Amino acid sequence: MADDIVERVRASISADGSGRTARDIAATISRMITAGDLPAGERLPTVRELARRLGISPTTVSEAWRALANAGAIDARGRRGTFVIDSPRPRGPRRYRRVTEGPGHFALDLSTGTPDPALLPELGPVLARVARQTLTTSYLDDPVVPALDEALRAQWPFPPEALTVVDGAMDALDRVTSVAVRLGDRVLVENPCFPPLLDLLEQVGAEPIGLAMDDQGVRPEALRAGLERRPVALYLQPRAQNPCGVSLTPARAKRLAGLLRATDVVVIEDDHAGDIAASELVSVGRWLPDRTVHIRSFSKSHGPDLRLAAVGGAGEVIAAAANRRLLGPGWSSRVLQYVLVEMLDDPATVDIVERARTTYAERRKRMVDALDGRGVDSVGADGINLWVDVRDEQSALLTLASRGVGAAPGTPFLVNGGGGDHLRLTVGLVDDGFAELADLVALAASGPASWSRGL
């Protein structure tokens, strides 16, 4: 069978040498598995053997094997070898589950990353007004209602070549990723990063490369080094980055755009915080409009149940995603789109969102100041989450849980698992008792010794 594998891969290599990349080799093996030519349990050639017989770099084969393993098609068992898995299994969102699957009910659950329901606008009056209108009458109506299209374009951070609406920010990331990223591709992400995005990239078999950040966004030297790995995409959260609360500055965005200009990298921006972010919205699309896809969510500002996010920017990418969607749901509920239009134009709703933005900023500052006074370090200056340094992640989680407080572990947010111990706290949900909570977080952050003394 090893000879068959070598010959099939060799046959896929064109006379001009194309087909020799890690992605090409992974795709060839994947097709053999799907067709049943490589049955479950079949042992694959070693990296060095296949590289030698094909006359290619062992690094290339190793990358192909890693992509197939990430996609759940093969299983590397160390010295025993690498084997085809019994019916390639879809991988679940393991990082996301580590964040959300806590030990149970908490008196104060700061693990969620969700907005405070008390600060969301009332949907009832808006729904009543929208219900009196004539809404969708045909499957052939435009996917985006004209009034919403106009409102979105008026506030977009750069003139978008195309614009559509989908069912929330993760739906947008999923659809854009399916167009821009293929099995074995390298992509650049912030480190730490939003766990569901890392789960999504694992599902498609991409290799994420984490980029270090400072208080202005991704560090230019980190991006420069990352570009040497020949990535196809860069994922950014331009403001209120989850989990760190860092927002991209205009100067930093311009510098990143300068580094990206000579490449073909697609920039995918997830403005997940939307109107509750206190920072100015800065987009790399201002300098690279034809290669930037900007996603704007309304879940945290106007209501998670709206399930709406706008996607605008690079026309080719958005058109491809929209066309593929025609074979699925087709469009996002136009009824909900009309509700959003009404909310964006309603003075009472605008005031409520403005108050929420101010309230979140005040809560965050009070918590940061309280922790700082107790020697607990955190980063960032925006959003509803706080990224806190702790001496030992697990003991910090247990300390908080024993006092009825839930927190998200930091490990699932880290691209390569390293980078110290942290917790993510959704401090946007805290409306009182800042000093008492800061005392508890300081106790948790100090490490295992304090935890054992505190029980």
PyMOL commands that set and color helices and strands:
alter all, ss='L'
color gray80, all
select helices_A, chain A and resi 2-12+22-35+47-54+58-70+78-80+94-100+117-119+124-131+146-155+169-180+195-204+220-227+250-260+274-276+284-286+289-291+299-302+304-306+315-325+334-345+347-372+393-402+411-413+427-429+434-445+448-454
alter helices_A, ss='H'
color red, helices_A
select strands_A, chain A and resi 74-76+82-84+108-109+162-166+186-190+207-211+213-214+217-218+233-236+266-271+292-297+309-313+378-379+386-389+405-406+408-409+422-425
alter strands_A, ss='S'
color yellow, strands_A
deselect
rebuild
show_as cartoon
